[in-house]
């Protein structure tokens, strides 16, 4: 048995022996690495203890070649390199996913939205203007007035129609909109919308009148004739275009518009009140048409005792007005956001340059024409004045104001879809309209059968307004 002091000495000796083995120099023991042959292929050098060394190689430390060791001078160099991944290399040659441009595009795409809506709109009807002018002794020819037949005893009642009873309601349409953020607090919005072409007719007394024993209101004979009254060279006269077989009319209206707005976030909390001023540009086209006319067959017996013709004569007057507006508008959008429901209102005030063009066309204007106060009995000139087709036009530019009000509600369906219902009212001021562009005039010729000079009914331009309003429903998609 060893004493404790002997144990300590034994342990110290073992440590010193281990230190000597750790520090053994392989080169001092005569070891040289495998020879490198410059004539043959490169061979892997093997390193290990010299032959006869008693300690296994695996028990020793990792060998490090001496300083300065390397292949002989003039030997070919062996180079190794890690081959890069081919997919990543080619994927990033032309496009950097982390570039500033890519990040900006992704931010813009994430805030972009698109919306498509169905429209059901109404257009206010044209003004209730008469299709004629006052006569010399008839201030309001839209009320029944007397016309004496050719026998100078038969009394017939005539009346000038008004533009009334026109219905331009429940017009189908579509509107597409988009929004693209340009900064953190502003974005660009655009929209375009249009309505189907609206067509309606004017409400008038029925023709032909075939019941001469019937009574009208208050015992008065019913209307036997419809008429278009004319000036006599610009002054109130007695010249009348007459219809007793048929009277037809059509009012047609078409409108479409597109706009671009810059919207700025003034107050934009996650929930609560939002306030967003906006400024924009709008292009709008509004087209209005009025066409009317009729035929005379003597079914009214105006030409007393004459037979009813089987080939009625007819005339036609057509007026068309076109408005092309380009201008700016200012407004704001105010929203109340409450989780899944958003309520908003958006008023805009605009001022536009309105380029108007107007055309009036007449065909066979005075084929059924009387001047009942130039002769006794009246001079009924039928089948004689064959006026040619006459077209008159004019154009001008005006400043036209507008007001656009929209109220809406949005329902958040999920992260990328919203449903929207809304109501819009658009007021357009100083428009050129078809019913206001006709000047009912005659050149005064009643002495022969020569055709009238061009421009019996010439165009004049007066301005009025229109209101377009209605409801919309659609969906809005937010790009992910």
C-alpha positions in Angstrom: 0.0 0.0 0.0 1.2 3.5 -0.8 1.1 6.3 1.6 -0.9 9.4 0.6 2.3 11.3 -0.2 3.3 8.5 -2.5 0.0 8.8 -4.3 0.6 12.5 -5.0 4.1 11.8 -6.4 2.7 9.0 -8.7 0.1 11.3 -10.1 2.7 14.1 -10.8 4.9 11.7 -12.7 2.0 10.5 -14.9 1.2 14.1 -15.8 4.8 14.8 -16.8 4.9 11.7 -19.0 1.6 12.8 -20.7 3.0 16.2 -21.4 6.0 14.7 -23.1 3.9 12.6 -25.4 1.7 15.6 -26.3 4.6 17.6 -27.4 6.3 14.9 -29.5 7.7 16.4 -32.8 7.0 14.1 -35.7 9.6 15.7 -37.9 12.2 15.1 -35.3 11.4 11.4 -35.3 12.3 11.3 -39.0 8.9 11.3 -40.6 8.4 12.6 -44.1 5.1 12.9 -46.0 4.4 10.8 -49.0 6.3 12.0 -52.1 4.6 14.2 -54.6 5.2 13.1 -58.2 5.1 16.0 -60.7 4.9 13.5 -63.5 1.8 11.6 -62.4 -1.6 12.5 -61.1 -2.0 14.3 -57.8 -2.1 11.7 -55.0 -3.4 12.3 -51.5 -0.7 12.6 -48.9 -0.9 10.3 -46.0 0.3 11.4 -42.6 1.0 9.1 -39.6 3.7 8.1 -37.1 6.9 6.6 -38.4 7.2 2.8 -38.6 7.8 1.1 -35.4 6.4 3.8 -33.2 4.5 2.1 -30.5 1.6 4.5 -30.0 -1.3 4.1 -32.4 -1.9 7.1 -34.7 -5.5 7.5 -33.7 -4.4 8.1 -30.2 -2.3 11.0 -31.0 -3.2 14.6 -31.8 -4.1 15.8 -35.3 -1.0 16.3 -37.4 -0.1 19.7 -38.8 2.5 19.8 -41.6 5.6 21.8 -40.9 5.8 25.5 -41.8 6.6 26.0 -45.5 5.5 22.6 -46.6 4.0 22.4 -50.1 4.4 20.8 -53.5 7.7 21.2 -55.3 8.3 24.3 -57.4 6.8 24.1 -60.9 4.1 21.5 -59.9 0.5 22.1 -61.2 -1.8 23.7 -58.7 -4.8 21.8 -57.5 -7.8 24.1 -56.8 -11.1 23.1 -55.2 -14.2 25.3 -55.3 -17.8 24.9 -54.0 -20.2 24.9 -56.9 -23.1 27.4 -56.3 -26.8 26.3 -56.6 -27.8 26.8 -60.2 -31.4 27.8 -59.5 -30.5 30.6 -57.1 -27.8 31.9 -59.5 -30.1 32.2 -62.5 -33.1 33.3 -60.4 -31.3 36.4 -59.2 -29.5 37.4 -62.4 -32.2 39.8 -63.6 -34.4 40.5 -60.5 -33.6 41.3 -57.0 -36.4 40.4 -54.6 -35.0 42.7 -52.0 -34.4 45.8 -54.2 -36.1 49.1 -53.4 -38.1 48.9 -56.6 -39.4 45.5 -55.7 -40.4 46.5 -52.2 -42.2 49.6 -53.6 -44.1 47.5 -56.2 -45.2 45.1 -53.5 -46.3 47.9 -51.2 -48.3 49.5 -54.1 -49.9 46.2 -55.0 -50.9 45.5 -51.4 -52.8 48.8 -51.2 -54.4 48.7 -54.7 -58.2 48.1 -55.0 -60.6 47.6 -57.8 -64.4 48.0 -57.8 -67.2 47.1 -60.2 -70.8 48.4 -59.8 -74.2 48.0 -61.4 -76.0 51.4 -61.8 -79.7 52.1 -61.9 -80.0 55.8 -62.7 -82.6 58.4 -63.7 -82.1 61.4 -65.9 -84.4 64.4 -65.4 -86.7 65.0 -68.4 -86.4 67.9 -70.8 -88.1 71.2 -70.0 -91.8 71.4 -70.7 -91.3 73.7 -73.8 -93.9 74.0 -76.6 -93.2 72.6 -80.0 -94.2 75.9 -81.6 -94.4 79.6 -80.9 -97.3 82.1 -80.1 -99.6 83.1 -82.9 -100.8 86.6 -83.7 -103.9 86.3 -81.7 -103.1 83.1 -79.6 -100.7 83.8 -76.8 -100.6 80.2 -75.6 -101.0 77.7 -78.5 -100.6 74.7 -76.1 -104.2 75.4 -75.1 -106.9 74.4 -77.6 -107.6 77.1 -80.2 -110.0 77.3 -83.1 -109.2 76.7 -86.8 -111.9 77.3 -89.4 -112.3 74.8 -92.2 -112.2 75.6 -95.9 -116.0 76.1 -95.9 -115.6 79.0 -93.5 -118.1 77.4 -91.1 -116.6 74.2 -89.8 -114.7 74.8 -86.5 -111.9 72.5 -85.5 -109.8 72.7 -82.4 -106.0 72.5 -82.7 -103.3 72.3 -80.1 -99.5 72.6 -80.0 -97.9 69.7 -78.1 -95.5 70.3 -75.2 -92.4 68.3 -74.3 -94.0 66.4 -71.4 -94.5 63.0 -70.1 -90.9 62.0 -71.0 -89.6 59.2 -68.8 -85.9 58.6 -68.6 -85.9 56.5 -65.5 -84.4 53.2 -64.4 -81.6 53.2 -66.9 -79.1 50.4 -66.6 -75.4 51.2 -66.4 -72.0 50.1 -65.1 -69.1 51.8 -63.3 -65.5 50.5 -62.9 -63.2 52.1 -60.4 -59.6 51.6 -59.1 -57.3 53.0 -56.5 -53.4 53.0 -56.4 -51.4 54.3 -53.4 -48.6 56.7 -54.4 -47.3 57.6 -51.0 -48.1 56.5 -47.4 -50.8 59.2 -47.1 -52.1 59.7 -50.7 -53.3 57.7 -53.7 -54.7 58.0 -57.1 -58.3 56.9 -57.9 -60.0 56.6 -61.3 -63.5 55.6 -62.5 -65.5 55.4 -65.6 -69.3 54.9 -66.0 -72.0 55.0 -68.6 -75.7 54.4 -69.1 -77.7 52.7 -71.7 -79.2 55.1 -74.2 -82.6 56.3 -73.0 -85.6 56.7 -75.3 -89.0 58.0 -74.5 -91.9 59.7 -76.3 -93.9 62.9 -75.7 -97.4 62.6 -74.2 -100.0 64.2 -76.6 -103.6 63.9 -77.5 -104.5 60.8 -79.5 -104.7 61.0 -83.3 -106.6 60.4 -85.5 -109.9 61.7 -84.1 -112.7 59.7 -85.7 -115.6 60.5 -83.5 -117.0 63.9 -84.5 -120.0 63.4 -82.2 -117.8 63.0 -79.1 -117.4 65.7 -76.5 -114.2 66.9 -74.8 -113.8 68.5 -71.4 -116.6 70.8 -70.3 -118.6 69.9 -73.4 -115.9 71.3 -75.7 -115.2 69.4 -78.9 -112.1 67.2 -78.6 -108.9 68.1 -80.3 -109.1 67.3 -84.0 -105.6 68.6 -85.0 -102.1 68.8 -83.6 -100.0 71.7 -84.8 -96.6 73.2 -85.0 -96.9 77.0 -85.1 -94.3 79.2 -86.9 -93.1 82.8 -86.8 -93.6 84.9 -89.9 -90.1 86.2 -90.5 -89.4 86.4 -86.8 -92.8 87.9 -85.8 -96.0 86.3 -84.5 -98.1 85.3 -87.5 -100.7 82.7 -88.4 -98.7 80.0 -90.1 -99.3 76.4 -88.9 -98.0 72.9 -89.7 -100.9 70.5 -89.1 -101.2 66.8 -88.3 -104.5 64.9 -88.2 -103.5 61.3 -89.1 -100.5 60.7 -86.9 -98.1 62.4 -84.6 -94.8 60.7 -83.5 -92.1 61.9 -81.2 -88.9 60.5 -79.6 -86.5 61.9 -77.0 -83.1 60.2 -76.7 -80.4 60.8 -74.2 -77.0 59.3 -73.7 -74.3 60.0 -71.1 -70.9 58.7 -70.0 -68.1 60.0 -67.9 -64.6 59.3 -66.6 -62.5 60.9 -63.9 -59.2 60.8 -62.1 -58.7 62.0 -58.5 -55.8 62.6 -56.1 -57.0 61.7 -52.6 -55.0 62.7 -49.5 -55.3 61.1 -46.0 -55.9 64.1 -43.6 -57.4 62.1 -40.8 -57.2 58.3 -41.1 -57.6 56.4 -37.8 -58.1 52.6 -37.9 -61.7 53.2 -36.6 -63.8 56.3 -36.2 -63.9 59.4 -38.4 -61.8 59.7 -41.6 -61.4 62.9 -43.6 -59.8 62.8 -47.1 -59.7 65.9 -49.3 -59.5 65.3 -53.0 -58.9 67.1 -56.3 -59.6 65.7 -59.7 -60.3 66.0 -63.4 -63.4 64.8 -65.2 -64.4 64.2 -68.8 -68.2 63.9 -69.6 -70.2 63.6 -72.7 -74.0 64.3 -72.7 -76.0 63.9 -75.9 -79.6 64.9 -76.3 -82.0 64.3 -79.2 -85.6 65.3 -80.0 -87.4 64.1 -83.1 -91.0 64.8 -83.9 -93.4 65.1 -86.9 -96.6 63.7 -88.3 -98.9 63.2 -91.2 -102.0 64.8 -92.7 -104.7 62.8 -94.5 -107.7 65.1 -94.1 -109.4 62.7 -91.8 -110.2 65.7 -89.7 -112.2 67.2 -92.7 -110.2 70.4 -92.5 -110.4 70.6 -96.3 -114.2 70.4 -96.1 -115.8 67.9 -98.4 -112.5 66.5 -99.7 -111.9 62.8 -99.5 -109.4 61.3 -97.0 -106.2 60.5 -98.9 -104.7 57.1 -98.8 -101.3 58.5 -99.1 -100.8 61.0 -96.2 -98.2 63.6 -96.4 -95.7 64.0 -93.6 -92.9 66.1 -92.3 -90.2 65.7 -89.7 -88.1 67.9 -87.4 -85.0 66.6 -85.7 -82.8 68.4 -83.2 -79.5 67.1 -81.7 -77.3 68.6 -79.0 -73.9 67.3 -77.9 -72.0 68.5 -74.8 -68.3 67.6 -74.2 -67.1 68.7 -70.8 -63.6 68.8 -69.5 -62.8 70.4 -66.1 -61.6 70.1 -62.5 -63.5 69.5 -59.3 -62.7 69.8 -55.6 -64.3 67.9 -52.8 -63.7 65.6 -49.8 -64.6 62.2 -48.5 -65.7 61.7 -45.0 -66.2 58.2 -43.5 -67.2 56.7 -40.2 -65.4 53.3 -39.8 -66.7 50.8 -37.3 -65.1 47.4 -37.7 -67.0 45.6 -40.5 -69.2 48.6 -41.6 -68.1 51.9 -43.2 -70.5 54.8 -43.9 -69.3 57.6 -46.1 -70.3 60.8 -47.9 -68.4 62.5 -50.8 -69.4 65.9 -52.2 -67.6 67.5 -55.2 -67.9 70.9 -56.9 -66.7 71.3 -60.4 -66.2 73.8 -63.2 -65.8 72.6 -66.8 -65.2 73.9 -70.3 -68.3 72.8 -72.2 -67.9 72.5 -76.0 -71.4 72.3 -77.5 -72.5 71.5 -80.9 -76.1 71.6 -82.1 -77.9 70.4 -85.3 -81.4 70.9 -86.5 -82.7 69.0 -89.6 -86.1 69.4 -91.3 -87.6 67.2 -94.0 -90.7 68.3 -96.1 -91.4 70.9 -93.6 -94.4 72.6 -95.1 -96.2 69.9 -97.0 -99.2 70.2 -94.7 -99.3 74.0 -94.2 -102.1 76.5 -93.6 -102.2 80.2 -93.2 -105.8 80.6 -92.0 -105.7 84.3 -91.5 -104.4 85.4 -94.9 -107.6 84.5 -96.7 -111.3 84.0 -96.1 -111.8 81.1 -96.3 -108.2 80.2 -95.2 -105.5 79.4 -97.6 -104.9 75.7 -97.1 -101.8 74.7 -99.0 -101.5 71.0 -99.2 -99.3 68.8 -101.3 -97.7 71.9 -102.8 -94.7 73.4 -100.8 -92.1 70.7 -101.2 -89.4 72.1 -98.9 -86.0 70.3 -99.3 -84.1 68.7 -96.5 -82.4 71.5 -94.6 -79.7 71.1 -92.0 -78.4 74.0 -89.8 -75.6 73.7 -87.2 -73.7 75.8 -84.7 -71.2 75.3 -82.0 -69.8 77.3 -79.1 -67.9 76.9 -75.8 -69.3 77.8 -72.4 -68.3 77.3 -68.7 -70.6 74.8 -67.0 -70.8 74.2 -63.3 -71.5 70.8 -61.7 -72.2 69.3 -58.3 -71.7 65.6 -57.5 -72.9 64.0 -54.2 -72.4 60.4 -53.2 -73.4 58.6 -50.1 -72.6 54.9 -49.5 -72.1 52.0 -47.1 -69.4 49.3 -47.3 -69.7 45.9 -45.7 -66.4 44.1 -45.0 -66.9 40.5 -46.0 -63.3 39.3 -45.5 -59.8 40.6 -45.7 -59.9 41.2 -49.5 -63.6 41.7 -50.3 -66.1 44.5 -49.6 -69.7 45.0 -50.7 -70.8 48.5 -51.5 -74.3 50.1 -51.9 -74.7 53.8 -52.7 -76.7 56.7 -54.0 -75.3 59.4 -56.3 -76.7 62.7 -57.5 -75.1 64.7 -60.3 -76.3 68.1 -61.3 -75.0 69.5 -64.6 -75.5 73.2 -65.3 -75.6 75.1 -68.6 -76.1 72.2 -71.0 -77.2 72.6 -74.6 -80.4 70.5 -75.0 -82.4 69.5 -78.1 -85.7 71.0 -77.1 -84.2 74.5 -76.7 -82.3 74.6 -80.0 -85.2 74.9 -82.4 -86.3 78.3 -83.8 -89.7 77.9 -85.4 -89.7 80.4 -88.3 -91.1 80.7 -91.9 -89.8 83.0 -94.6 -93.3 84.3 -95.3 -93.7 83.0 -98.9 -97.3 82.0 -99.6 -97.7 83.4 -103.1 -96.4 80.5 -105.1 -95.4 76.9 -104.9 -91.7 77.5 -104.7 -89.8 75.8 -101.9 -88.9 77.8 -98.9 -85.5 79.2 -98.4 -83.1 77.1 -96.4 -83.4 77.5 -92.7 -87.2 77.6 -92.2 -86.5 76.2 -88.7 -83.0 77.2 -87.7 -80.9 76.3 -84.7 -80.6 78.6 -81.7 -78.7 77.8 -78.5 -80.2 78.2 -75.1 -78.9 76.5 -72.0 -80.5 74.5 -69.2 -79.6 71.9 -66.7 -80.0 68.2 -66.0 -80.0 66.0 -62.9 -78.7 62.4 -63.0 -79.3 60.3 -59.9 -79.8 56.8 -58.8 -78.5 53.8 -56.8 -75.5 51.5 -57.3 -74.4 48.1 -55.9 -71.2 46.3 -56.4 -68.1 44.7 -55.0 -64.6 45.9 -54.1 -61.5 43.8 -54.1 -58.3 44.7 -52.2 -55.2 43.1 -53.8 -53.2 41.0 -51.3 
